[in-house]
Amino acid sequence: SRELSYLEKYIALQKIRTSNPDFARFRVEGAVGEATIAPMVLIPFVENAFKHADARKQGNVIDVSVEVSPEAILFECANKRRLQPSTTEYGGLGNELIKRRLSLLYPNRHQLEIVNSEEDYRVRLRISRHEA
């Protein structure tokens, strides 16, 4: 619940910065109560979404969701890409560090999918709550 609270506060702060209350959506489903996750696992994906998102001031640009079930924690984060080319490319060292950290924290218990299209950038992370 602390990680989700941190995400919620970060997103709220970024929404103020964009002057668009619909810029980002954040949803949590399921019983968070006893679910645990290592600190700072999810925030790099959300930070990247804001860093690389389309700067339009209207409409929804970023969508973040967390679903907690007895079997797993499912995190999804998507952002619409900038319409103009950016000098910064996705897939830099940050993603490799995140992948290594997940492998150390959740060996054989996580699946990370990153889809990078012309329209958007999507991350889907599933962490099993029990050893495989």
NULUMGU-233116 format. One record per residue (C-alpha): residue number from 1; residue in one letter; x, z, y. Coordinates in steps of 0.05 Angstrom, whole numbers, plus 32768, in hexadecimal, padded with zeros to 4 digits. Each point is the difference from the previous one (the first is absolute). Layout:
# residues N
+-----+-----+------+------+------+
:   n : res :    x :    z :    y :
+-----+-----+------+------+------+
: NUM :   A :    X :    Z :    Y :
...
+-----+-----+------+------+------+
//
This chain:
# residues 132
+-----+-----+------+------+------+
:   n : res :    x :    z :    y :
+-----+-----+------+------+------+
:   1 :   S : 8000 : 8000 : 8000 :
:   2 :   R : 803B : 800C : 802F :
:   3 :   E : 8019 : 7FB9 : 7FF7 :
:   4 :   L : 7FBA : 7FE4 : 800E :
:   5 :   S : 7FFA : 802B : 803D :
:   6 :   Y : 8043 : 7FE6 : 8019 :
:   7 :   L : 7FEA : 7FB8 : 7FF4 :
:   8 :   E : 7FBE : 800D : 8024 :
:   9 :   K : 8024 : 801D : 803D :
:  10 :   Y : 8033 : 7FC7 : 8002 :
:  11 :   I : 7FC9 : 7FCC : 7FFD :
:  12 :   A : 7FD7 : 8024 : 8036 :
:  13 :   L : 803D : 8001 : 802D :
:  14 :   Q : 800D : 7FB6 : 7FF5 :
:  15 :   K : 7FB7 : 7FEF : 800E :
:  16 :   I : 8006 : 8022 : 8044 :
:  17 :   R : 803F : 7FD7 : 800E :
:  18 :   T : 7FDC : 7FBF : 7FF1 :
:  19 :   S : 7FC3 : 8012 : 802B :
:  20 :   N : 7FD5 : 7FE5 : 7FC7 :
:  21 :   P : 7FDA : 8034 : 7FD6 :
:  22 :   D : 7FF2 : 7FCA : 7FCB :
:  23 :   F : 8049 : 7FEA : 7FFA :
:  24 :   A : 800B : 8029 : 7FC1 :
:  25 :   R : 7FD2 : 801C : 7FCB :
:  26 :   F : 8012 : 803B : 7FD3 :
:  27 :   R : 7FD6 : 8015 : 7FC4 :
:  28 :   V : 8009 : 8035 : 7FCB :
:  29 :   E : 7FD5 : 8001 : 7FC1 :
:  30 :   G : 7FFE : 8032 : 7FC8 :
:  31 :   A : 8012 : 8049 : 7FF7 :
:  32 :   V : 8042 : 800B : 8022 :
:  33 :   G : 8002 : 804B : 7FF1 :
:  34 :   E : 8033 : 8007 : 7FC7 :
:  35 :   A : 8021 : 7FBC : 8008 :
:  36 :   T : 804A : 8002 : 8013 :
:  37 :   I : 8030 : 7FCC : 8019 :
:  38 :   A : 8048 : 8004 : 8018 :
:  39 :   P : 8007 : 8007 : 804C :
:  40 :   M : 8008 : 7FC2 : 802A :
:  41 :   V : 7FF2 : 7FCE : 7FC8 :
:  42 :   L : 7FC5 : 7FDC : 8022 :
:  43 :   I : 8013 : 8003 : 804A :
:  44 :   P : 8036 : 7FC9 : 7FFE :
:  45 :   F : 7FCC : 7FCD : 7FEB :
:  46 :   V : 7FD1 : 8015 : 8039 :
:  47 :   E : 8039 : 7FFF : 8033 :
:  48 :   N : 8012 : 7FBA : 7FE9 :
:  49 :   A : 7FB8 : 7FEA : 8007 :
:  50 :   F : 7FFE : 8016 : 8049 :
:  51 :   K : 8045 : 7FE3 : 800E :
:  52 :   H : 7FF0 : 7FBB : 7FE4 :
:  53 :   A : 7FB6 : 7FFB : 800E :
:  54 :   D : 7FDE : 7FCC : 802A :
:  55 :   A : 7FFE : 801C : 8047 :
:  56 :   R : 7FB9 : 7FEA : 800E :
:  57 :   K : 7FD9 : 8034 : 8027 :
:  58 :   Q : 7FBD : 7FF1 : 7FDF :
:  59 :   G : 7FE8 : 8008 : 7FB9 :
:  60 :   N : 801C : 8021 : 7FC3 :
:  61 :   V : 8049 : 7FEF : 7FF3 :
:  62 :   I : 8017 : 8038 : 7FD1 :
:  63 :   D : 7FDB : 801C : 7FC4 :
:  64 :   V : 801A : 803D : 7FDA :
:  65 :   S : 7FDD : 8020 : 7FC5 :
:  66 :   V : 8010 : 8037 : 7FCF :
:  67 :   E : 7FD7 : 800B : 7FC1 :
:  68 :   V : 800C : 803E : 7FD6 :
:  69 :   S : 7FE7 : 8003 : 7FB9 :
:  70 :   P : 8011 : 802E : 7FC5 :
:  71 :   E : 802E : 7FC8 : 7FE6 :
:  72 :   A : 8023 : 7FE7 : 803E :
:  73 :   I : 800A : 7FFC : 804B :
:  74 :   L : 7FF5 : 7FBA : 8019 :
:  75 :   F : 801A : 7FEE : 8045 :
:  76 :   E : 7FF3 : 7FBE : 8023 :
:  77 :   C : 8018 : 7FE9 : 8044 :
:  78 :   A : 7FF4 : 7FBC : 801E :
:  79 :   N : 800F : 7FE3 : 8044 :
:  80 :   K : 7FF2 : 7FBD : 8020 :
:  81 :   R : 803F : 7FDB : 8011 :
:  82 :   R : 8016 : 7FEE : 8046 :
:  83 :   L : 7FE8 : 7FBB : 8014 :
:  84 :   Q : 8044 : 7FF1 : 801F :
:  85 :   P : 803E : 8002 : 7FD6 :
:  86 :   S : 8026 : 8041 : 8002 :
:  87 :   T : 804B : 8007 : 8001 :
:  88 :   T : 7FF9 : 8039 : 7FCE :
:  89 :   E : 7FF4 : 7FED : 7FB8 :
:  90 :   Y : 7FDC : 8028 : 7FCB :
:  91 :   G : 8024 : 8015 : 7FC2 :
:  92 :   G : 803D : 801E : 8022 :
:  93 :   L : 8027 : 803C : 7FE9 :
:  94 :   G : 7FC4 : 802D : 800C :
:  95 :   N : 7FD8 : 7FE4 : 7FC6 :
:  96 :   E : 803C : 8006 : 7FD1 :
:  97 :   L : 800A : 8049 : 8014 :
:  98 :   I : 7FB6 : 800F : 7FF4 :
:  99 :   K : 8003 : 7FDE : 7FBC :
: 100 :   R : 803D : 8029 : 7FEC :
: 101 :   R : 7FE0 : 8041 : 8018 :
: 102 :   L : 7FC0 : 7FF2 : 7FD9 :
: 103 :   S : 802A : 7FF1 : 7FC1 :
: 104 :   L : 8023 : 8043 : 8007 :
: 105 :   L : 7FC1 : 8028 : 8011 :
: 106 :   Y : 7FCF : 7FDE : 7FD0 :
: 107 :   P : 8026 : 7FDE : 7FC8 :
: 108 :   N : 7FD0 : 7FD9 : 7FD4 :
: 109 :   R : 7FC6 : 801E : 8027 :
: 110 :   H : 7FF7 : 7FD0 : 803A :
: 111 :   Q : 7FF1 : 7FB7 : 800E :
: 112 :   L : 8011 : 7FE2 : 8044 :
: 113 :   E : 7FE5 : 7FBC : 8013 :
: 114 :   I : 8013 : 7FDF : 8042 :
: 115 :   V : 7FDE : 7FBF : 8014 :
: 116 :   N : 801A : 7FDC : 803D :
: 117 :   S : 7FD5 : 7FC5 : 8016 :
: 118 :   E : 7FFC : 7FD9 : 8041 :
: 119 :   E : 7FC0 : 8026 : 8013 :
: 120 :   D : 8010 : 8047 : 7FEA :
: 121 :   Y : 802F : 8031 : 7FDF :
: 122 :   R : 7FE4 : 802C : 7FC9 :
: 123 :   V : 801C : 803B : 7FDB :
: 124 :   R : 7FDF : 801F : 7FC2 :
: 125 :   L : 801F : 803E : 7FE2 :
: 126 :   R : 7FE4 : 8022 : 7FC3 :
: 127 :   I : 801E : 8043 : 7FEA :
: 128 :   S : 7FE9 : 801D : 7FBE :
: 129 :   R : 7FF0 : 804A : 8004 :
: 130 :   H : 8018 : 800C : 7FB9 :
: 131 :   E : 803E : 7FED : 7FD9 :
: 132 :   A : 7FF9 : 7FBE : 7FDB :
+-----+-----+------+------+------+
//
